[in-house]
């Protein structure tokens, strides 16, 4: 029972980590655009923007939904990709940190490329509007999955 609780905690932490990284990447891409049009960005504005975007994108419910939208989307993507990975790991001998890292990346690939289909062709994440932004978001997913998988190895020993 204790190991199951640790797994759930590490899953929640990996989802929060990816949510923070996605929010930060989106904020940074917006700030880069603002500096490109000669908008002065101070260090205080930089960190304040990242903090506020994390709080409002990941932790605050978005009306009319009673839950945080970005966190919910990432959670849904991780549940599907991590579930498939869990099943595949029964047959394939791969280190869990790499398998779940790839699963996290696949979850973000799905999110990045399916969100415009859901939102009528609009990239809801500003960071996903460029190819570099999409790759960066996919790397964020990999990092979250890698974190989760590396913690699983330590829990089961």
Buried (B, 14 or more C-beta within 10 A) or exposed (E): EEEEEBBEEBBEBBBBBBBBBBBBBBBBBBBEEBEEEEEEEEEEEEEEBBBEBBEEBBBBEBEEEEEBBBBBBBBEBBEBBBEEBBEEBEEEEEBBBBBBBBBBBBBBBBBBEEBBEEEEEEBBBBBBBEEEBBEBBBBBBBBBBBBBBBBBEEBEE
